[in-house]
Amino acid sequence: MARALYIHWPFCLAKCPYCDFNSHVRDSVDFSAWQQALLADLRHEAEAAGGEPLDSVFFGGGTPSLMPPALVGALLDEAERLWGFAEGIEITLEGNPSSVEAANYAALAAAGINRASLGLQALDDRALRFLGRLHDAREGLMALEVAQQHFARVSFDLIYALPGQSIKQWEQQLGQALGYGTGHLSLYQLTIEPGTKFATMVRQGDFKPLDEDASADLFTLTREMTAAAGLPAYEISNHARPGEESRHNLTYWRYQDYAGIGPGAHGRRGGMATVRHKKPENWLAAVADNGNGLSEECALAVPEQASEAMLMGLRLDEGIDLAALSARFGLAPNMLCDPDKLAFYIAQGLAWQSGARTGISGEGMLLLDGLLGELVPKGLVSA
């Protein structure tokens, strides 16, 4: 059953214009009520998905660094009581790099957090203003320094391929980022997501996204620089020193079971998909009425599980083990991956095969979405 636990904290101080995550701005939050509700949701999920000690816990959002450390500690204490913690468990908390939140880092570390993931997003003030961030570059770097003092492992995010961004500008910024010595970086190209403020701005002609060729050049540079610095890509947007990969996110990408609680959280357990109510008030009401925040709980057909496993696993530099997935789902390898198209893309240098393992090459990662649509048979994807 579940070896990983995701806890969603939905609140932010402001909604970033690029963000399509389940995040909400509220004038006030009743922390006592939220603690009681999150503990109830946690207990429900442990009853359904317990049985093995947890390898990882991840507080995501929203902005979990806005949570009172006492609330974080209470949730971790209860999770350990319900599941047990594996030796060396990874416990990550996402946060914005503001001075207010950095002031909580010592208390969060004392509560049990041992890995921090900071949303720096950019290292210069102009880009931060464009991205709608509340911190400036100086404040962000100070928060990073504080995080490195208190947590055994630290990662931070940057967004690149901004409008008008040149290779030279990104090379300078990425070189600066690599110089801070963290063992993990999440480096995302700016994507204009439907329903975001940026989508409206692009539609209105307020700015023009960077073109695909320029974005591809930045992606290639990113992989070259991170590999040279000893933090190669292990997933399309994530880079780490060997051994410092996000254990929690690998659970998703390797299609292993995980429990998800809190507003909008998803989970996978024993072939079941779980989804929580997204709106905070609706989730609270569901917990009050039913003892959990579930909005949906359904069994996934085997082909659908296999499709998800393929689509997630091919994001990874390690690729997937076709023989293992074939045995797991009782489906022939050619039902999981089109052999003729795989051979074609291997010849094109966009995919690779080594023994039982199959994956997308660095060049192929530029075309990942299209390749997934080609390699994973349509009947499997639509099942």
N, C-alpha and C positions, 0 to 999 in steps of 0.2 A: 504494500500500500504506500501511502505518501511518505516520501523521505525529505520533502522540502515544503516549507510553509511560506506563503506570501500574505502579507498584511497590508491592506490599502488604507492610507490616510488621505482623504479627498480634498483637504483644504489648502489653499494658497493665499498669499497676500495680494496677488494680482494674477490675471490670466495672461500668459504670454501669447503674442499674436500668431505664433507658429504651432501652438500646442493643441493637439486633439485628444489628449489624455483625459481621464475622468477626474477633472479638478474643478473646484468651486471656490468662490470667494464669499465669505460670510462675515457679518459684523461681529459676531461673537460665537463661541463654541462652548457648550456645556461639557467640559472634560469628564466630569463624573458620570454623566449619562453615557458618553461615548465609551468610557472604560467598561461600564457594565454591559453595554451592547456588544462590544468587541469580544469580551470574555465569553458571553453567551454564544456568539457565532463560532468562536474558537472551540468551545466544548462540543457543539453540534458536529463540527467537522472532524474533531478527533474521534468521536464515537463512530463516525462513518469511515474514516480513513486512517485510523490509528494502527498500531501493531508493530512498528519498527521505529527506532530512534531517528530523530531528524538529523540530516546532514547539513541543512542550511535553513536559515530564516531570512527573509528579505522584507524590509519595510519600504514600500513604494508609495507613489502618490501622483498628484498632490505634492505636498512638501512635508514629509514625515519629520524633518528636523524641527518643525514647529510643535511637535508633540512634547508634552511635559516628560522629562526623563522618568518620573515616577510611573507614568502610564506605560512607557516602553518597558520598564522593569517588571511591572505587574503582568504584562502580556508574555514576556519571556519566562517569568517564573511559572505561569500557568501552562505554557507550551511545554516546558521541561517536565512538569508534573504529569501532563497528559500523555506525551509521547516519549519523553526521555531525549537527551541530546547525545549524539555520537561524539566520540572523542575528536577534538579539533574542529568542532562545528563552526561553520562560517555564518556570521550574523551581520548582515549589511543593512545600513540605513542610508537612504537617499536624502540629500539636503541641498538647499541653496546656500551659496557661500557669502552670507551676510554676517556682519559682526554680531548681530543679535543671536543668530543661530549658533555661531561659532562659540559663543559664551556657554552654550549647553554641552559642548563636546566632552568635557571632562566628566560631567554627570552621566552622559549617554554611554561613555566607555565604562563607567562604574556600573551602569545598569546591565551591561553585557554586550553592547555593540563592539565588534572587533574589526569591522570593515566599513569604511565610509565611501560613498559615491557622490561626488560633488558636481552640481550643475554649473560649472564655470561658463561654458558655452562660447566664450570668446575671451581674448586677453587684451583687447583694446577697447577704449570707451566708446568710440564711434560705432563699432559693431554691436556692443552691448546695448546701446540706445536703440539701434535698429531692431534688435531682437526683443526689445521691451523688457529687458532685465532691470531689476531694482538695484542691483549692486554695480559698482564701477570696478575697473580692473584692479586697482590697488586693494580695495576691500576684498575682492575675490581671492587674490594671492595671499593676503593676510589670513583669510579663513583656511586656505589650503595649508599654510604653514602650521596653524593651530591643529588642524586635523592630523597632520603627519606627526605631531607631538603626542597625540592621544590614541591613535588607532594603529594597530599592527599593519593593516593594509589600507591603502587609499587609492581610489580611482577618481578620475574626473572626466567630464564630457566636454567636447568642443563641437560646434557646428561650423561646417565650412561650405564652400561653393555658394557663398553669399553673392548677391548681385554685384557685378563688376570686380569680384575678387580675382587677383592675378596669381600666377604660379609663384612669383617672388614673394608676394604678401603671405600666402599660405605656407610657403617654405620657411619664412622667418618665424611665423607664429608657431608652427608645429615644432620647429627646432627649439624654440623657447620652452614649449610644453614638455618636450622630452628631457629638457635640462633639469626639470624639477624632481626627477628620480622616482616617480611613482611606478609601481609595477603593473599598472593597468590603465589603459586609455580607451574611452568610447568616443569614436570620431564619426560623426554623422553628417552626410550631405544634407543641406537644407531641402526639405520636401514641402511643397505647398499642399497641405492636406485640406480636403473639402470641409467646409463648415468653420474654418478658422478665419481670424481677422486677415491674415495674409492672403487667403484665397479671395476675399473681397477686394483687397487692395490690388492684387494682380488683375482681377477682372475689371477694376476701375482704371487701370493703367497707371497706378501710383508707382510701381516699379516692375522691372522685367527680370524674371529669374535668369540665372546664369545658363548659357546654352549647354547642350549635352556634350559637345566635344570638349569644351573647357572644363566641365565637371569631370569628364573621364580622365583628363590629364591630371587633375588634382587628386583623383582617386588613385591613379597609378603612382604618383609622387608619394602619397600617404603610405601606401604599402611598402614602397622602397625605403623611405626614411625610417619607418617604425621597425622594419626587419633589420636594417643596418644598426639600429640602436638596441637591438636585443628584445624588442617587443613585437614579434611578428603577429600578423592577423591570425586569429584562430576562429573568427566568425567574420562575416562580411564587414561589420563596422566596429569590431572589438579587437583590441590588441593587448597582449600581455607577455610578461616574462614567463617562460615555462614554469608551471606550478602556481602561477598567480591568476589563472583564468577564473572568471566568476563561476564558482561551483553551482550557485543557484541557477544562473541562466543556462548553464550546461544541462541542468535537469530538464528545462523546457526543450532545448534544441535536440537533446538525445531522446526525447519523448518518453520520459519517465514520469511517474505519478507525482503530483504536487497538490497541496491543499491551498485554496485561496479564500480569504475572508475579508470583510469590509466592503464598502460600496463599489460595485462594478467589478469585483475580483472574479477571475475565472479559475477553474481548477480542473484537474483530470485525475480520476481515481477508478481503477478497476474497469476501464472501458466506459465510464460515465463522464459526461461533461457537466460541470456546474457553473452557474453564473449568478452573481448577486445583483440585487437592485442597484442601479447606478446613482440615482439622485439620493443624496445623504438622508433627506427627510423620509423618503420612501423606504430606504434600507432600515432606518431606525424603527419605523412603523412595523415593518415585517418582523424584525427581531422581537418587538414588543408583543406582536400577535402570535408568532409561530416559534419563537425561540431561536430563529436563525434568519439570515438576510437573503435566503435563496429566492431568486425569481424564476430560475429554470434548472432542472436536473433531468438529464435524459441520457439514455444509452446510445452510444455511437455504434453504428454498424461497422463490422470489421474492415470493409474497404475504406470507410471514412477515417478510421484510426490509422490505417496504413498510409493513406494519402497525407494525413497530418504529419506522420512520422517522416515521410519522404520530404515534404516541403520544409519541415524544420531542420532535418538533418543535413540537407544539401546546402544550408547556409554556412555550415562549418567547414573549416579548412581540412579537418580529418575526414569529411564525407560521411558516408553511411556504409554499413555492412549489409549488402543485399542478402547474403545467405542467412544472416541472423534475423533480419526482418522477415524474410520468407518463412523461416521456421516459426517466428513469433506469431505471425498473422495467418499462417496456413495458406499462403498465396504463392504461386510460382514467381520466381524472380522477374520473368518477362511481363508479369502483371503489375509489378511495382515500377519497373523502369523499361521503357521501350528500347530493346537491344539495338535495333537498326539506327535509330536516332542517336543513341549513345555512341555507337561506333562512328557515326558521321561527325559528331561534335568532338570526339577524341581526336579524329584526324584533323579537325580545324584548330586544335589546341585549346578548346574551350572547356573540355572535360577530361577526366582521367579515370583509369581503372587499374588497381593494383591488388591482385588476389581477389578476395571477396569484397574489397572496399571500392567504392565508386564516389567520385566527387567532382566539383566544379573547380577549374583552374583559376588562378589569379585573373587572367584575362577574361575568363568566363563570368567572374563575379560582376563585371561591368554590365552584363546582360542577364543577371540572375533571374529576374521575373520571367523573361521570355523563355529562358532555358528550362525553367521549372515547368512551364506550360507545355513544352515540347517533350521533355523526358518522362514526366509522370503521366501515364496514359489517361486520356480524357475520361474514360469510363470510371477510372479510379477516383479522379478529382471530383467528378460530379456525383459519385455514389452517395 
